[in-house]
Amino acid sequence: MDKVGKVIEILIANNAKEQLYNLESCRVVEDKGIVGDRYYKQSGTFSEKLKDQEDFHVTFIEKEEIDAFNKLTGYNYKRDVFRRNIVTSGIKLNDLEGKIFEVNGVIFHGMRLCEPCRMLAYELGEEFLKEMVHKSGLRAKLLSSGKIELGSLIKCY
C-alpha cells in the first residue's frame, strides 16, 4: 500500500439542486451509489445524461483543494457547495484516476476527474471554472457494497 488518506466528510442530497447535508456514515451499493443520494435515486441534475456511464456512483474531492481555492479567491465556501459526495484529506485524488482503491473495505475504480461544470460556476463564480480545472475531484465506480464512515481510510495499492 503506498497511498493513504481519510474520509473527513460524507455529503448527499435527496434530489437535484437541493442542499447537500452531512452524514456520519453511509451505505454504498455496487454499481449504484450512496443509498439516499440523488444519483443513487437517479434524480440528480445530470442523471439522464450520465445514465449510460459508470462513473457517477460517487464523487470525491480533496479538502486541500477546497482550502486552496478559498485562499486564492478570498472566499470562505463550505465543502458542501462543491457538490461532491466524499471529502478527503491526505491523498491526491488525481493519482487515483484509472486506479482501484478502497475505502473501509469498499472497492472503487477511479474512473475520471470530476471537472468543474457550468452549474457550479454559476453558483460559485467564474473563478471556479478557471481555478478548479483538474482539482475539483474524482468520479468513481463502486465495485463492491459496504459502509463508509467519517475517518475511514482510503487506500490505493
C-alpha positions in Angstrom: 0.0 0.0 0.0 1.6 3.3 -1.0 -1.1 5.9 -0.6 -3.4 6.5 2.4 -5.9 9.3 3.0 -9.1 9.5 5.0 -12.7 10.5 4.7 -13.5 13.7 6.5 -17.0 14.5 5.3 -19.8 12.5 3.6 -22.4 14.6 1.7 -25.6 13.7 -0.1 -28.7 15.5 -1.4 -32.0 13.8 -1.8 -32.8 15.5 -5.1 -31.3 17.6 -7.8 -30.3 21.1 -6.7 -31.1 20.5 -3.1 -28.5 21.5 -0.5 -26.2 18.7 0.4 -26.2 17.5 4.0 -23.7 15.6 6.2 -23.8 12.0 7.2 -21.7 10.2 9.9 -21.8 7.1 7.8 -23.4 5.8 4.6 -24.2 2.5 2.9 -23.0 2.2 -0.7 -24.3 -0.3 -3.3 -22.2 -1.8 -6.0 -22.9 -0.3 -9.5 -25.4 2.1 -7.9 -24.0 4.7 -5.4 -24.7 6.1 -1.9 -28.1 5.0 -0.6 -30.3 8.0 -0.4 -28.3 10.3 -2.7 -29.8 11.9 -5.7 -27.7 9.9 -8.2 -28.5 6.7 -6.4 -32.2 7.5 -7.0 -31.4 8.8 -10.5 -32.8 12.2 -9.6 -29.6 14.3 -9.9 -29.2 17.2 -12.3 -27.1 15.0 -14.7 -28.8 11.7 -14.1 -30.3 11.4 -17.6 -27.0 12.5 -19.2 -25.0 10.0 -17.2 -27.3 7.1 -17.1 -25.2 5.0 -19.6 -21.9 5.9 -17.9 -20.4 4.1 -15.0 -18.6 7.0 -13.4 -21.3 8.8 -11.4 -21.7 6.4 -8.5 -19.7 8.5 -6.1 -17.7 11.7 -6.4 -14.7 12.6 -4.3 -13.0 16.0 -3.6 -9.9 16.9 -1.6 -10.2 19.2 1.4 -6.8 20.6 0.5 -8.1 21.8 -3.0 -11.1 23.4 -1.4 -8.9 25.2 1.1 -6.5 26.3 -1.6 -9.4 27.7 -3.7 -10.8 29.6 -0.8 -7.4 31.1 0.0 -6.7 32.0 -3.6 -10.1 33.6 -4.2 -10.7 35.1 -0.8 -14.0 33.1 -0.4 -14.9 31.0 2.5 -17.1 28.4 0.9 -18.1 25.4 2.9 -17.3 22.0 1.4 -20.9 21.1 0.6 -21.2 23.8 -2.0 -18.7 22.0 -4.2 -21.4 19.3 -4.6 -19.2 16.2 -4.2 -20.1 13.2 -2.1 -16.9 12.4 -0.2 -14.4 15.0 1.1 -10.9 13.5 1.6 -7.7 14.6 3.3 -4.2 13.4 2.9 -4.4 11.8 -0.6 -4.1 13.2 -4.1 -7.2 12.1 -5.9 -5.8 12.8 -9.4 -3.4 10.0 -8.6 -6.4 7.6 -8.3 -7.7 8.2 -11.8 -7.7 4.8 -13.5 -6.8 3.0 -10.3 -8.5 0.6 -8.0 -8.7 1.8 -4.4 -10.7 1.0 -1.2 -12.4 3.0 1.5 -13.2 1.0 4.6 -13.1 -2.2 2.6 -15.4 -0.9 -0.2 -13.7 -1.2 -3.6 -13.8 1.7 -6.1 -12.4 2.3 -9.6 -11.3 5.9 -10.1 -12.9 6.5 -13.5 -12.1 10.1 -14.4 -11.5 13.6 -13.0 -14.7 15.4 -11.9 -14.1 18.7 -13.7 -15.9 21.9 -12.8 -19.2 22.4 -14.6 -21.2 25.5 -15.7 -23.8 24.9 -13.0 -21.2 25.2 -10.2 -19.6 28.2 -12.0 -23.0 29.9 -11.9 -23.3 29.2 -8.2 -19.7 29.8 -7.2 -18.5 32.3 -9.8 -16.3 32.1 -12.9 -13.2 31.7 -10.7 -14.5 28.2 -10.0 -14.2 27.1 -13.7 -10.8 28.7 -14.0 -9.1 27.7 -10.7 -10.6 24.2 -10.2 -9.7 22.6 -13.5 -8.1 19.2 -12.7 -8.7 20.0 -8.9 -12.4 19.5 -8.4 -12.5 15.8 -7.7 -12.7 12.3 -9.0 -15.6 10.3 -10.3 -15.6 6.7 -9.1 -17.4 3.5 -9.9 -18.4 1.2 -7.0 -17.1 -2.3 -7.4 -18.5 -3.6 -4.1 -21.0 -2.7 -1.5 -20.5 -1.8 2.2 -20.4 1.0 4.7 -18.3 4.2 4.8 -17.8 6.2 7.9 -16.2 9.5 8.8 -12.5 8.8 9.4 -12.5 5.7 7.1 -9.1 5.2 5.5 -8.6 5.5 1.7 -6.0 3.0 0.4 -4.6 2.7 -3.0 -2.4 -0.3 -3.9 
